[in-house]
Each structure stands twice: as C-alpha cells, then as structure tokens.
Amino acid sequence: WGLICWNESDKMVVRHVVAFQFKAEATPADKDRLYEYFRGIPEQIPTVRSYIAGEDLKVIEPAVDFTINASFDTKEDWSAYQTHDAHMRLVTEAARPVAAKRVAFQFESESVDRPVPEAKYRLAVLVKVAAGAEDTAIANAAHALADHFKTTPALSVCCGPDLKLNPVNHSFGGIVDFTTLEDFQEGLASKDFGDVIKQQAGIVVEEILSIVFELRPENTL
C-alpha cells in the first residue's frame, strides 16, 4: 500500500474536490460541453497544478454524478482559479445549467494530485456534519476515514478536514484510488466507511456523498 501524497516540496498544497448532481433533463450534449470546458482550464489558468474529472459509475449510493479534483500550490492560487474568467465560464456556461446540486471542500495534502499508473478508479467522499462540531472532532473523523481505507486494497488515500475557504463547503472528505472495481468493492466489504465516520465522537453526520469514477488519461490533466 502506498500514499498518493508523496512529498514534492517542503510545503503543503491545496486539494480541491467539487461534485455535481445533474438535473434530470441534462443531455449527453450538456455533459460533453462540461468536459470540453474542463479540458481547457489547465492551459488558461496557470495556478492549476493538476485537473482530474470523471462521471459516476453507479456502484455506490448515495452518489453524485460528476466531479472535478484539482491541486494548487497555495490558497491564493485556489482563489485565483475561483475568480478567473475561464473558471467562471465553466461554472456559468457549462456546470450551472446542468447541475441540480453542487458540493465541495478543500483540504491540504503533501503533494500535487498525480495518480500512480496502476490507479484506474477513484472514490471521492464528501461529508457534511452538523453545526457546532469542533475542529478537532472533524479532523479526527477525517483521520478515521483515511485509516479505514489504509486497511483496504487501495493504492492511495488522501483525506482531510475542509480549509473553510468557502462557508458553504462540506466539512471533510477524501479521495481514494484503486486498481480495479473489485478492489473497491473489497474495501467496502471490510466495513462500511459511513459507519466509520458516524462512530466518531463529537460529530453528527448530516450527509455523506460519494462518487466512483474511472481515471481516464484524457480527463487527467
């Protein structure tokens, strides 16, 4: 077992996870437009260090339909991305017209998001806890989620509490890479990760959303 979060430098980087639930009326052409805008972002926004997207494979519930995972050197670089014209066009012209729901969080990691070659599938988890939970309790829950997946056939695990860069963010979450869907299912069979989270002292879980998607080369930028 190995971490995706290897050290590339002496400083931590910011990982960004955003996920969408599509509207019922979203068409294949709408989804193609979202991918088209997505693929243009790294060339247009220099602060983006990595950019990965995928559509849910419908192997876990409750799930969201589409996710973007990105890396930035600093919080300021993330902020520059958020306000950049190219990102605003992605939001207003491609994402917002098809999204019934949007959830996100940002967390710190030791490395830029570059999946190892053996990684073929990814699980992204976003957790919202009830108001009033202490930061320590949320951090402990994120650690418990990471510790759970370290006991599975996962190739890499990165979890962490939200950095509170956006007040509407979810509380914590993580991303986990696998070689096969069978490895992912084996990881779930060992113990439900939702139960792992809910058993943590000091937090009341309001929502757990997940997405499992294929790490395709054309969508790993």
Disulfide bonds with the S-S distance in Angstrom:
Cys5-Cys158 1.60
